[in-house]
Structure formats: structure tokens, C-alpha cells
Amino acid sequence: MSAYKKSRRYAWMKLILAVTLTLSVCGLPQAVFATNELNVHQYFSNQSGNGFFRYFMPGVIRQDQGTMEFTVNMSKPHDQTGGTWDFLFTSAPTKLIGTSSNTLMALYMPQAASSVAGVPAVPKGLIFSMRTDQATNSSVNYVDFNYTVGEKMNIAVSWGSELRIYINGVLKANAPFTAPYSDAVMPYMFTIEDQNPYYPEQVKISTRERTASELVSSPAASFTADSDTSLLVNNQLKTIKRVLTNWQKNTNYSSILPALREDTQTYVQGQDVKLPFVTVNYGDIPRYYEVEVTAKNESDDIVITKQFPITVAADRKYHIEELPLSELNLHGFYKLTTTWHEVGGSTFTKDSSIVVVPPDNAAIPDGKLENYLGFHHLQEIDPSIINKLDIKSARSWGEGEPFTWFNIETVPGVFDWSDSDQYVANMKAAGLDILPVLGYPPTWAADPNLPAIEILNKDSGKGSLRPDRWKPRSMEEWGNYVYQIVNRYKNDIKHWEIWNEVNFQPPNNPAAFSGTTADYLEMLNVAYQKAKEADPDSLVLTSGFSDNTSSNLSTPLQAASIPAGSTYDILNVHGYQGIGSAHTQSVLNQYQATRPEGKYWMTEYGPLFESFQFDRLYKLIEYPIQFLEKGFERFYLFSEYSLFINRHTLSPTIDYSVVGVLQNNLRKAESFEGVYTFPNDTKFTVKHQFKRTDDQTLSILGSKTGEYEVTVTGTPSEVTDMFGKPVAVTTVNGISQFKVKGVVYVISAAPLVITNAQTTSTIADLIYNGGFESPLGDVGADPDGVGQDFWTYHETDFDANGNIAVSTSKRSGSYAMEFTSSGNKVNMDQVTEITQPGRYQIKAFVKLVSGNAAVVKPYVFVNNPNADVPVQELTKANPTTSYTSITLPFEVIQTPVQPIKVGTGILSGAGVVDIDDFEVTYLGPN
């Protein structure tokens, strides 16, 4: 994924240092909380001191009105911020609201932005926002926010009659407050970032909208509690005090909520599965709730439905009730629908999921391929989710970015290691090695000489206008940053990646880097020399070069031409277009010719833009296996929040489950042994065999074109599907058969002898990806540079100015295809086989985007090079600006026939059309 499209930084963190908890009930003496509640607070995290403070949201944050006050000690000059989203406070809704809702409440400095080409992005504002259940966002921005480093400051925000931001007790900005969110989307916790750039020292939360005169204006003064203070945190966020507020008392506030975290929803078989609820009751009498949990497996079959009564004592303490779900202890993916209500009250529903990873067979030693898979890891997510997959390496890039230059050296010569030190400590404690991405200068170190306007205009996302995407102004300053960071962590980190997808650069889309190829190669060489100076055992990787056609594809080719012993140790690519990409193949060929013994890695891949679940899950297996076949030593999966953890429920996804099964098999493999050949093997993109450490053979077979019945000689000892579930095997007279639907893992005493693979799919399964929902790459980054799985583009074969792009102006699903012609043919096609005589038809939906409807001729076609099926074409006359269908019937007289081509596009006429929902169907016999 391209550097400038990484998702925003939102803090779902681990709690804190040891805490002292006291309760003050209005008019009553203070009392120390019982040990039970201390244990509840440890439930936030099994880590401490990692720069994030979490606390319970129900009963502390009042939805319809309230105030939050913070004393902060800003560490980063304001003009050096903007490289990322700097959050002080955040909470996320427990479900997606609208199309994008990563925060429910948030207080933050936004990432620097500019919408005008040639105008550099600058930090601007302090924003406080609150979202409703209907995605309406109330927001106030103190545009002129600024500060002096080293001077403490009080920041306060309030909501109720309106949204307000105060600095040291003075109102600085206000805006309308639309409406509060409901309990249906409220999470059980919120997060305060106790790190760069804020370093908050104390926090006060009130259940009333306070006036300016009630706020603490002096940063030197300590916050104190009164009858409206629901939470008071002092002493560098180490001492926590709660008070029974007027609102809590008057409403007899009580709540139960699922208390979901990514690390407590992922298990290894053998652990007891539980569903935690956080409960609290500020009233005077017990409250009674009923909970029902329904769990379905990956096939949508109901596994269990269980009911639980929960009694919440009137003790004003937070408790965790762990509901036992032992029926889910076997490995698998489980979708949970949980409903709860107070007896006689409203019912609430939450969807979440649990993954139980297959257990390790300790009797079989792990092999050399145990370390092949790596995982992209965000600082805010508990690293135990990687441990449970038995993956050993974490790549640090994207949200958090603890090793980036702009995060570490915000003032020349002054290094703040707090974020990176904590990341390294967390990874070491989890037994993970680290692959940091280095680069991205602070504003003071960036070269402000931008590319020409016509180059900048190629970057629709305008990331190129941010200083962290510019080349360094000085190789000496750049080299010092690399030396300092490698020297600091030389005992903990041995691999260093230099920039992410740097070849989004001039003269192409400059979204990642403002410099030329020569600029980057000079930087790479300086980084290599300085890294070796700091740690002779360090290994330097090139940037993960993008294969997107809007990137500068000459840069990786030039890097691949550099002889061994200088500049870098390991070539690195981001092959989103797949191992079959002509560009990736040419880079590898050049590299292998220059460095026959050279190593190469793939440090980022995630099928983020696959609309269909099957396609996404299949590629999570297909891509790592195909790259391994070509000699890649490492393959890192990306992205935790977007792909493997649901940001709202903090639940593991079915994708996480599939990766767990893949790694559970690969970890026992010692070597890749080859690719199988067998009848009909062209339908299988995965057909690989491996030798295990116990001398057994692991075979991985996969097809994305349908279900197949595979016949082999002998009896496999085990066949499982992509979810790790057993696949039925029938054996008669030494011949075994099993079905492959997607991917299967086969364990046998020797390599398989595959004698047949026969489709069991229906006649309707004639083409693949007719809805154009499987783009090969980052559609958001550059729709013109993204291919479609199974389709071959003919953009400029007949029209020098032709173009084919992925469009979001779809008829159904997420995507359509957009064809641009200057008057000649522009089309795309794919090859299919028809095994039955009969009548067939092609159908697609077309829409005119621009051009003269009487001239532009969108069309569909079918043809066969050997003339078994003659060329047939049908154009759509007078296409409209709404989707309308075009249907082409054709006939097959005899079978088998040679593979035929079917396709669509513009036959003639200058203009632009969108085409979607292409299908080939069987109508009946001749």
C-alpha cells in the first residue's frame, strides 16, 4: 500500500503505571477501593508504562454534557507537528457509523494538510469532535492553536449547549453541538496519550458543562474534585480518584457493556474462551441484567446460544464479569451476536468475533520457514496477538510511526526516544524482532524545493505537500539520524528499511518522496554507511518499492543494478500486483543478474481492496506461497486495523484466523520442494509442496475458480481447509479423493501423486471477477495504476491515448471499470473455457461518463483465436448517464473448445464510459 494512504493514527492503547484508586462519596469520608477493582484495572492491559492511559467510559463520560481538563507539557515545537495525527484523547464507536467513523470523541492536532498544489502543508488547529449514532459529526477547531515548548498549558473542552475549547481558562473556539451519541455505540473505555507531544500531567473529567470561571486557569495549580467530578487523575497520571457525582446519584446510573480488547478475543486452542462485561452501579440498590450470546462459525452455522444473568451490586465499583464460552474452545473463527438488557429495559446488541488459533504440535520441531511470515504491528495493539500466530517479526510503519525522523528529532540535535524505546521494550517482552522503517524528516530538516506543479498535480491525495514526504535538505543531517537510531538499538534491532514506497516520486506521482531516483540512491548509500558504522552487523533494506504503474518503476530497477557490498543488503518490494507482475519479474531478474546470492524480501501486502471475502482470504494464502516459491525470504502482512482487527469492536477478523492456519502449517516446514503438475493444474494458482521437519510432506493446493475434486495415489494422513477444519477423504484400493474449495493443506508421507482434478462447480461459473471487485493494488492511491484480477488490459494497443481505471462510480459492490478512448478501441478481456455445447450470453451494464452518446460505442465481445467460436461484438447504442444493460447471445456448437476470450470496453468514439457487472451465463441447449 502506498505510503500516503496509511490509515490515521487512533489510540487504542494499553494502560499505564500502577495506580492508586480512591473513592470519594459526596459528604462521606474517602475510602480506598477494594482489591477487586484494582484487578479490574489490570484488565485493561497486561503491560504497564507504555505511554497510554485508559479508563472506563460508562459513568465517567456523560454523553449529553460534560467537561474535560488537561494539564499538558508540550514537547514538540508546533511548527514541527503535522507529520501524523496527534491525539490527546480518543474513543472509538463500537460499530461503523456511516462510511468512516474511527472516533466517537476525540481531541487532537490534525495531520498537516494543503489542498493547493505547490502550497506546502502546515499544522493547523486543535480539534475537538463528537459523533452521533447517525454519523453526524460535531466539531470545533481552534485554528490558531500554538504554544511554547517547555511551558505547561491547560487545555479544556466542554460540550452541552455547544462545543468549546479553552486554553488556560480562556475560551478560544466554539461551535454548535448537534446531538449526543447513545449507549448503543459507546465503548467501555477511552484513551489518553501519555507521550510525545502532549505528556499530560493531570486530567479532570466532569459530568457537567462547566463555565470558563469554573475551569482551572493556571497550569501550576493542581486539579481538585467536587460533586461534579467523575474522574480526577493526578501525579503524572499515576493517582486516580473517582467521586460520586450529582448526575450519577440523581440518575442512579448503572451500566453493563462488553469489555472487548484484541488480546482477550484471540486465543490458542487449550485456553478457555470467555466474553468479558464491565459493570458498574452508582445507585443504592442492585440492578439485574440478562445477556444472550449467539456464536456462529465461519460457515454461518450456529454453534451455541447461551443466556447469562448478571447482578450488579450497588457498590459504585467497576467489575469485570467473564462469561464462560467453553463451547468455543476448539480452533476456529466465531462470530458473536450479544444482546443485553436490564430486566424490563431497552435491549442493546453488539457484534464481535473470537478467533481460536490451532495449537502448536510441539512433537514436531519448527522448521526454517517458521520465520518466513512477518506482521505489520501498531504500537497501540497488544503484541500478544502476533505471539498467538507464532509469528516472530513485526514491521513498524503507519499509525504511530515511532522510528520516523519527524517523531524523534523535532529539534536539531535533540532526540526524543520515548515512543521508540517503549515500542522496542514491548516487542522484546513479546519475543518479537523488529523491522523499523526509517525516513520522513521533520520540517526543519526537509528540503522545501518542491517538484513542478504538473508533477504535484499527479498526487490527488496531496501527501506530497507535507514536509515529512520531502527529501532531506542535508545528507549529513540524514546520516546523523540514521547513525543515532541504529547505534541506540544495535543490541535489539538488526534490520532497517529505508523509506516506504519511495518510488512514488517525480517524475511520477510524488506522494511519498519529493526527490529523484539519484536523490534516493544517495540517501540509501549514506544510510548504509552510517548503519554499518553504528553496527557492523546491521542489515539495510531498500525501500519497499511499489509496483503501482503510477509510481516511478525505474527506481527499483536502478537499485537492483547496484552490485553487492554497497548501498544496501536486501532488496525489498511491495508486490501488490502479484508475483506475476511483469515489473516485479524484471526487477528480480535484474537483481539476480547483479547479485546472484542476493536476498530479497516482501515487506508489505494486504488485500485491503478486495470486496469479496473469499478473494481476500485466498490471496492471504496465495501471495505468500507464490512469493516464497520465487525465493523471497520474508513476507510481511499488512494492516492490523484494516484487515486483521476490527477497529470498532477490537475483534479479530476471519482473515486473522486464516493467517493463523497458514502459519501453523508453514512453521513446521523445512524447505520448499517444488510445484506440482497434474491434469487441469492451470486452474490451481497454489500447488506447492514442502518438506517438514518430521520428513512428512506438506502440500498446499488452491484454486479460486471453483470447487475441484482431487484424486491422488495413496492415503494422506490429514487434509484440512483454509480454516483448519478437516476435509473428508475417501480411499478405495489405494486411490484417495478429496475436495478443494479454496485452499487445502495436505499432510502425507511422501509428495502427492495427483492423477486428476475435476471441477464440481456449476456451469454458471464461467468467468471470474465479473463485478470488478478484486483490484490488484491501492485503488485510493491511484485508480489508473491498478489492475483487476483475471482481466488483461488493452489500454493503448489500439488507442495511443487510451486508459482503463478502477472507478468507484459502481452499479453494485464497490467498484466498476472506467474506459477512456480518444476514438479507437480500448478494452479488457479474460480467457474462459466452456465445456458444454449450448446457448450462452454475455451481459454487462454501461454508463456514459463523457462524450457524445451518438458517437461513443461501449461494447461486449466474444472470440476464439482458432475460430471454434467466431468473433462476435455488440455495441450499446446511445448510452445514457445511468447504468443500462447490454446483452450479447452466442452459441457453442461442440465441446471441448479452445479457451475463448470474452471482454468489454469502448469499440470506437472519443469519450469515457463506466462498465460494471459483467457476466457470462448458460441459457440452455442448442
Secondary structure, 3 states (H helix, E strand, C coil): CCHHHCCCCCCCCCCCCCCEEEEECCCCCCEECCHHHHHHHHCCCCCCCCCEEEEECCCCCCCCCEEEEEEECCCCCHHHCCCCCEEEEEECCCCCCCCCCCCCEEEEECCCECCCCCCCCECCCEEEEEECCCCCEEEEEECCCCCCCCCCEEEEEEECCCEEEEECCEEEEEECCCCCCCHHHCCCEEEEECCCCCCCCEEEEECCCCCHHHCCCCCCCCCCCCCCEEEEEECCCCEEEEECCHHHHHHCCEEEEECCCHHHCEEECCCCCEEEEEEEECCCCCEEEEEEEEEECCCCCEEEEEEEEEEECCCCCCEEEEEECHHHCCCEEEEEEEEEEECCCCEEEEEEEEEEECCCCCCCCCCHHHHCEEEECCCCCCCHHHHCCCCCEEEECCCCCCCCHHHHCCECCECCCHHHHHHHHHHHHCCCEEEEEECCCCHHHECCCCCCHHHHCCCCCCHHHCHHHCCECCHHHHHHHHHHHHHHCCCCCCEEEECECCCCCCCCCCCCCCCCHHHHHHHHHHHHHHHHHHCCCCEEECCEEECCCCCCCHHHHHHHCCCCCCCCCEEEEECCCCCCCHHHHHHHHHHHHHCCCCEEEEEEECCCCCCCHHHHHHHHHHHHHHHHHCCCCCEEECCHHHHHECCCCCCECHHHHHHHHHHHHHCCEEEEEEECCCCCHHHCCEEEEEEECCCCEEEEEEEEEEEEEEEEECCCCEEEECCCCECCCEEECCEEEEEEEEEEEEEECCCCEEEEEEECCCCCCCCCCCCCCCEECCCCCCHHHCEECCCEEECCCCCCCCEEEEECCCCCCCCEEEEEEEECCEEEEEEECCCCCEEEEEEEEEEEEEECCCCCEEEEEEECCCCCCCCEEEECCCCCCCCEEEEEEEEECCCCCCCEEEEEEEEEEEEEEEEEEEEEEEEECC
